[in-house]
């Protein structure tokens, strides 16, 4: 790995140093297009810049090094490090929970579809359109008490079907 960039005045040629063997020098007369040499220099510059950025951000520390947490208390660096990306047990539990949630939603959808059309409409307005009981009553032309009774009957019916 090079430790410096080739100067602008020396970019006419491109010199390649293989791991084993003699150096290879490309000149404009050997290459049909000068932009090929420019591209090779550009790639070298990008690689060197990337290596410099890595060195700038690298910080060596020990897991036993003492640091101060947000409360001002001493802790070891190792206390803050954990691998949260790979947690097979957590992944499996989450997958099971997601499947159970989907099954419960499917049961709920089926149970709602078995309610009376009035109960379905009232649940739609109450929970999916976020309407108040007063607003639902005004739309349906009923009293607020009738809306409450309709919802109560729907809940009792759903509770029986889901348990």
C-alpha positions, 0 to 999 in steps of 0.5 A: 500500500502506498503512503503518498499520492503521485504528484500531478506533474508525474501523472503522465505515466503509471507505475505498478508495483506487483507483490512479486516481480518487477515494476510495470510502467505504463506510458501514453505510447503503450496505452491507446487512451490517456484517460486509462492512466488518469483512471488508474491514478484516480483509483489509487488516490481513492484507496489512499484517501479511504485508508487515511479516513480509517486511520483518522477514526480508529481509536484503540482502547481496552474493554477494561478501560474505565470511562464515565457514564452519563450519571458520572459513575465509573464503568468499564468500556466492556459494559457498554458493548453488546452484540444486539444484531445477532440474537437468535432467541430474540429473533425466534420469540419475535417471529412467534409473537408476529405469527400469533399476532397475525393469527389473532388479527385473522380471527378478529377479521372473521369474527367481525365479518359474522356480526350484523351489518349495523354492528359492523358499520358502527365498529367501522365508524368508531375504530377505523374512522375515529368517530365519537358515539354522538357523531355515529348516532347523528349519522345513523339517526339513532340515539347515543344510547343505541350506539353504545348498546350496539357496540356493547353487543358487538363486543360481547359477541366478539368476546365469545367468538375469540375466547 
